[in-house]
Amino acid sequence: GKRSNMPSSLSVFKRQVYSIAVSVFVSPHLTRASFFPARPQSLRVGTLASARPSVPPSSSQMASSRILESPSAERNKGPIWDLLADRVFPSLSARASSDAASAGGGGRGVVRVLEVAAGCGVHTAHFASSFRRAYGPAGVTIAWRPSDPDPAARASVDARASVGSGILPAVDLVLGAGGGLGGTACGAGERGGASGGARPERDAAPRAEETEGGAGGAANGTVDLVTCINMIHIAPWEATLGLMSVAGTALRSGGLLYCYGPYMVGGTAVPSNLNFDASLRSRDSRWGVRDLEEVIAVAKKHGLELVESVEMPANNLSVIYRKK
């Protein structure tokens, strides 16, 4: 005749129903999936595990979702920066400091960079931050303008940029007439068959010289450095012609063009680059490892003289030109 102190199954069920009813009115963010999950979920008495209001993603989470990755860029960003820091930026920074001193007013020197075929922005972020650490204490800043014809790549570049980084918003820059794009999406054309594919050709794409400012929004004759990394071999030959036209127009006298990638030298190359060339041409007949001598000849037509070529890891070359 004594009543048990243990709750009956019916009372437990009532409390579960009550908890669910309260959650519906308190949390308008719940969806059907909260109540009918794909897989059974265990519920504690009086609670509903999945009945929690959704939280809007933060701005940093939204930026992270736009970031693309490039394993090859992660691998080579260190060696490339070391070369830039040793052979390129010292003279450009000294010139920027001299210009600022001549202008008076105590202003800081600025090195202006146009990056062609920026891709995911791995190089953009690494080089800009490394420059600030190396030359910021000396009073020299950087204005780095990335460009890429791929909207997803530009979004990735912008997502990597931070306030005060010296990185300007990425702009659309198409090299060559008839839609010959400069470069490919992140991961395309890498050795070893990395994931990713070429960006689709666009109809009636503007020439580089027809874009705003003549060269990715950069006023003609004001740029100190143009960089182009791993583009020449993963694009039609017209893109190389466009690159040299842009560099010859955008660079100030004494400015530098820096290119990086695999090349043929004297009509041949190491076996790995020959195999890479065959792989590229099988994917797109307009691609291929270019003859360095032919690229130098095109550069010369646009007032760019070869300074030096430097051997880099993985059978690549760093090639530096100077605007006359």
C-alpha positions as CSV (number, residue, x, y, z in Angstrom):
1,G,0.0,0.0,0.0
2,K,3.0,2.4,0.2
3,R,3.6,4.7,-2.8
4,S,7.0,4.3,-4.4
5,N,9.4,7.3,-4.4
6,M,10.6,6.3,-7.9
7,P,9.0,8.3,-10.7
8,S,6.8,6.3,-12.9
9,S,7.5,5.8,-16.6
10,L,4.5,8.0,-17.4
11,S,5.8,10.9,-15.3
12,V,9.2,10.7,-17.0
13,F,7.5,10.9,-20.4
14,K,5.4,13.9,-19.3
15,R,8.5,15.7,-18.2
16,Q,10.2,15.0,-21.6
17,V,7.1,16.3,-23.5
18,Y,7.0,19.4,-21.2
19,S,10.7,20.1,-21.8
20,I,10.3,19.9,-25.6
21,A,7.2,22.2,-25.5
22,V,9.2,24.8,-23.5
23,S,12.1,24.6,-26.0
24,V,9.8,25.2,-28.9
25,F,8.5,28.5,-27.5
26,V,11.8,29.7,-26.0
27,S,14.1,28.7,-29.1
28,P,12.6,29.8,-32.4
29,H,15.8,28.8,-34.1
30,L,15.1,25.1,-33.9
31,T,14.6,23.2,-37.1
32,R,12.9,19.9,-38.0
33,A,16.3,18.3,-37.8
34,S,16.5,19.1,-34.1
35,F,13.6,16.8,-33.5
36,F,14.1,14.2,-36.1
37,P,17.9,13.7,-36.3
38,A,19.3,11.3,-38.8
39,R,20.5,9.0,-36.1
40,P,18.9,8.3,-32.7
41,Q,20.2,10.5,-29.9
42,S,20.0,9.6,-26.2
43,L,18.0,12.1,-24.1
44,R,18.4,12.8,-20.5
45,V,15.2,13.1,-18.5
46,G,13.8,16.6,-18.9
47,T,16.3,17.7,-21.6
48,L,16.6,17.7,-25.4
49,A,20.2,17.4,-26.4
50,S,19.9,19.0,-29.8
51,A,17.5,21.8,-28.9
52,R,20.0,24.6,-28.8
53,P,19.6,28.0,-30.6
54,S,21.9,28.3,-33.6
55,V,24.8,30.8,-33.4
56,P,25.5,33.0,-36.4
57,P,29.1,32.5,-37.7
58,S,31.5,35.2,-36.6
59,S,33.3,37.4,-39.2
60,S,36.5,35.5,-38.6
61,Q,34.7,32.2,-39.2
62,M,33.2,33.5,-42.5
63,A,36.6,34.7,-43.6
64,S,38.2,31.3,-42.8
65,S,35.5,29.6,-44.9
66,R,36.7,31.5,-48.0
67,I,40.4,30.6,-47.6
68,L,41.8,28.2,-50.1
69,E,45.0,26.2,-49.7
70,S,48.0,25.6,-51.9
71,P,50.5,23.0,-50.6
72,S,53.1,24.0,-53.2
73,A,52.9,27.7,-52.1
74,E,53.3,26.7,-48.5
75,R,56.4,24.7,-49.4
76,N,58.1,27.4,-51.5
77,K,57.1,30.6,-49.7
78,G,60.1,30.4,-47.3
79,P,62.8,29.9,-50.0
80,I,61.3,32.6,-52.2
81,W,61.1,35.1,-49.3
82,D,64.7,34.4,-48.5
83,L,65.7,35.3,-52.0
84,L,63.5,38.4,-52.1
85,A,64.9,39.6,-48.8
86,D,68.5,39.1,-50.0
87,R,68.3,40.3,-53.6
88,V,65.2,42.3,-54.2
89,F,63.9,44.2,-51.2
90,P,67.1,45.8,-49.9
91,S,67.5,48.0,-52.9
92,L,63.8,48.8,-53.2
93,S,63.5,49.7,-49.5
94,A,66.6,52.0,-49.7
95,R,65.1,53.7,-52.7
96,A,61.7,54.1,-50.9
97,S,63.5,55.7,-47.9
98,S,65.4,58.0,-50.2
99,D,62.2,59.1,-51.9
100,A,60.6,59.8,-48.6
101,A,63.5,61.9,-47.4
102,S,63.5,63.9,-50.6
103,A,59.8,64.6,-50.3
104,G,60.3,65.9,-46.8
105,G,57.6,66.0,-44.1
106,G,58.9,63.0,-42.3
107,G,56.8,60.5,-44.2
108,R,57.6,56.8,-44.3
109,G,59.0,55.2,-47.4
110,V,56.6,52.9,-49.3
111,V,57.5,50.0,-51.6
112,R,54.6,49.4,-54.1
113,V,54.1,45.8,-55.3
114,L,51.8,44.4,-57.9
115,E,51.4,40.6,-57.6
116,V,50.2,38.9,-60.8
117,A,48.3,35.5,-60.4
118,A,48.2,35.7,-56.7
119,G,46.3,32.4,-56.3
120,C,45.2,31.6,-52.8
121,G,47.1,34.4,-51.2
122,V,49.7,32.2,-49.4
123,H,52.5,34.2,-50.8
124,T,50.7,37.5,-50.4
125,A,50.2,37.1,-46.7
126,H,53.6,35.6,-46.0
127,F,55.6,38.2,-48.0
128,A,53.7,41.2,-46.7
129,S,54.1,40.1,-43.1
130,S,57.7,39.2,-43.5
131,F,58.4,42.6,-45.1
132,R,56.8,44.5,-42.2
133,R,58.9,42.6,-39.7
134,A,62.1,43.1,-41.7
135,Y,61.7,46.7,-42.8
136,G,59.0,48.2,-40.6
137,P,61.5,49.2,-37.8
138,A,63.5,51.1,-40.5
139,G,60.4,53.2,-41.3
140,V,59.5,51.5,-44.6
141,T,56.0,50.2,-45.3
142,I,54.6,48.2,-48.1
143,A,51.5,48.6,-50.4
144,W,50.9,45.1,-51.8
145,R,48.3,44.8,-54.6
146,P,47.4,41.2,-55.3
147,S,45.6,40.3,-58.6
148,D,44.0,37.2,-60.0
149,P,41.3,36.5,-62.6
150,D,39.6,33.9,-60.4
151,P,36.9,35.3,-58.0
152,A,37.4,32.5,-55.5
153,A,41.1,33.1,-55.4
154,R,40.6,36.8,-54.9
155,A,38.2,36.1,-52.0
156,S,40.8,33.8,-50.5
157,V,43.5,36.5,-50.8
158,D,41.2,39.1,-49.1
159,A,40.3,36.6,-46.4
160,R,44.0,36.1,-45.5
161,A,44.7,39.8,-45.3
162,S,44.5,41.5,-42.0
163,V,43.9,45.1,-41.0
164,G,47.2,47.1,-41.2
165,S,48.9,44.3,-43.2
166,G,49.7,46.6,-46.1
167,I,47.7,44.2,-48.4
168,L,45.3,46.1,-50.7
169,P,42.1,44.5,-51.9
170,A,42.7,41.9,-54.7
171,V,41.7,43.0,-58.2
172,D,40.8,41.2,-61.4
173,L,43.7,41.1,-63.9
174,V,43.5,39.1,-67.1
175,L,46.6,38.6,-69.2
176,G,46.5,38.3,-72.9
177,A,43.8,38.9,-75.4
178,G,40.8,36.6,-76.0
179,G,40.6,35.3,-72.5
180,G,44.1,33.9,-72.0
181,L,44.1,33.7,-68.3
182,G,47.2,34.4,-66.2
183,G,47.6,31.4,-63.9
184,T,45.3,28.7,-62.6
185,A,43.3,28.1,-59.5
186,C,45.1,26.9,-56.3
187,G,46.6,23.5,-56.7
188,A,46.3,23.3,-60.5
189,G,49.3,22.2,-62.5
190,E,51.3,21.1,-59.5
191,R,53.9,18.3,-59.9
192,G,52.5,15.0,-58.8
193,G,49.0,15.6,-60.0
194,A,47.8,17.8,-57.2
195,S,44.1,18.4,-56.9
196,G,42.4,21.3,-58.6
197,G,41.9,22.2,-62.2
198,A,42.4,25.1,-64.6
199,R,40.0,27.9,-64.4
200,P,37.6,28.0,-67.3
201,E,38.3,30.4,-70.1
202,R,36.2,33.5,-70.2
203,D,34.8,35.0,-73.4
204,A,35.8,38.4,-74.5
205,A,38.1,38.9,-71.5
206,P,39.8,42.3,-71.5
207,R,43.4,42.8,-72.2
208,A,45.6,43.6,-69.2
209,E,46.2,47.1,-70.5
210,E,42.4,47.7,-70.7
211,T,41.8,47.0,-67.1
212,E,41.4,49.9,-64.6
213,G,44.7,51.8,-64.0
214,G,46.4,49.8,-66.8
215,A,47.8,47.1,-64.5
216,G,45.4,45.8,-61.9
217,G,44.6,49.3,-60.6
218,A,48.2,50.4,-60.4
219,A,49.0,53.7,-62.0
220,N,51.5,53.4,-64.9
221,G,55.1,53.9,-63.9
222,T,54.5,53.8,-60.1
223,V,55.2,50.2,-59.1
224,D,58.5,49.2,-57.6
225,L,58.1,45.4,-57.9
226,V,55.9,43.1,-60.0
227,T,55.9,39.4,-58.9
228,C,54.6,36.4,-60.8
229,I,55.0,33.0,-59.3
230,N,54.2,29.7,-60.9
231,M,52.1,31.1,-63.7
232,I,54.1,31.1,-66.9
233,H,54.0,27.4,-67.4
234,I,50.3,26.9,-66.4
235,A,48.9,29.4,-68.8
236,P,48.7,30.1,-72.5
237,W,51.8,31.8,-74.1
238,E,49.6,34.9,-74.5
239,A,49.6,35.3,-70.7
240,T,53.4,35.6,-70.7
241,L,53.2,38.3,-73.4
242,G,50.6,40.0,-71.3
243,L,52.7,39.8,-68.1
244,M,55.7,41.5,-69.8
245,S,53.4,44.2,-71.2
246,V,51.9,44.8,-67.7
247,A,55.4,44.9,-66.1
248,G,56.9,47.1,-68.7
249,T,54.0,49.6,-68.3
250,A,53.5,49.5,-64.5
251,L,57.1,49.5,-63.3
252,R,58.9,52.7,-62.7
253,S,62.4,53.1,-64.1
254,G,64.7,50.8,-62.0
255,G,61.7,48.7,-60.8
256,L,62.0,45.0,-60.7
257,L,60.0,42.0,-62.1
258,Y,60.4,38.8,-60.2
259,C,59.3,35.5,-61.8
260,Y,59.5,32.0,-60.3
261,G,58.9,28.6,-61.8
262,P,60.3,25.8,-63.9
263,Y,62.1,26.6,-67.2
264,M,63.8,25.0,-70.1
265,V,67.3,26.3,-70.6
266,G,69.0,25.8,-73.9
267,G,66.0,23.8,-75.1
268,T,66.3,21.1,-72.4
269,A,65.7,20.6,-68.7
270,V,66.2,18.0,-65.9
271,P,64.1,14.8,-66.4
272,S,61.6,15.9,-63.8
273,N,60.8,19.1,-65.6
274,L,60.6,17.3,-68.9
275,N,58.1,14.9,-67.4
276,F,56.2,17.9,-65.9
277,D,56.1,19.6,-69.3
278,A,54.6,16.5,-70.9
279,S,52.0,16.3,-68.2
280,L,51.0,19.9,-68.5
281,R,50.7,19.7,-72.3
282,S,48.6,16.5,-72.0
283,R,46.1,18.5,-69.8
284,D,46.1,21.6,-72.0
285,S,48.1,21.9,-75.2
286,R,48.6,25.7,-74.5
287,W,50.5,25.0,-71.3
288,G,54.1,23.9,-70.9
289,V,57.5,24.6,-69.3
290,R,58.8,27.6,-71.3
291,D,62.2,28.2,-72.8
292,L,63.9,30.8,-70.6
293,E,65.6,32.4,-73.6
294,E,62.2,33.1,-75.2
295,V,60.8,34.6,-72.1
296,I,63.8,36.9,-71.7
297,A,63.5,38.0,-75.4
298,V,59.8,39.0,-74.8
299,A,60.8,40.9,-71.6
300,K,63.4,42.8,-73.5
301,K,60.8,44.0,-76.0
302,H,59.1,45.7,-73.1
303,G,62.1,47.4,-71.7
304,L,63.0,44.7,-69.1
305,E,66.6,43.6,-68.9
306,L,67.6,40.4,-67.2
307,V,69.4,40.9,-63.9
308,E,70.0,37.3,-62.9
309,S,68.5,33.8,-62.7
310,V,69.0,31.8,-59.5
311,E,68.5,28.1,-59.0
312,M,65.8,27.3,-56.4
313,P,64.6,24.1,-54.7
314,A,62.6,21.5,-56.7
315,N,64.3,22.5,-60.0
316,N,62.8,25.9,-60.2
317,L,64.4,29.2,-61.1
318,S,64.0,32.7,-59.7
319,V,64.4,35.2,-62.6
320,I,64.8,38.9,-61.9
321,Y,64.4,41.7,-64.5
322,R,64.9,45.4,-64.2
323,K,62.9,48.1,-66.0
324,K,65.2,50.4,-67.9
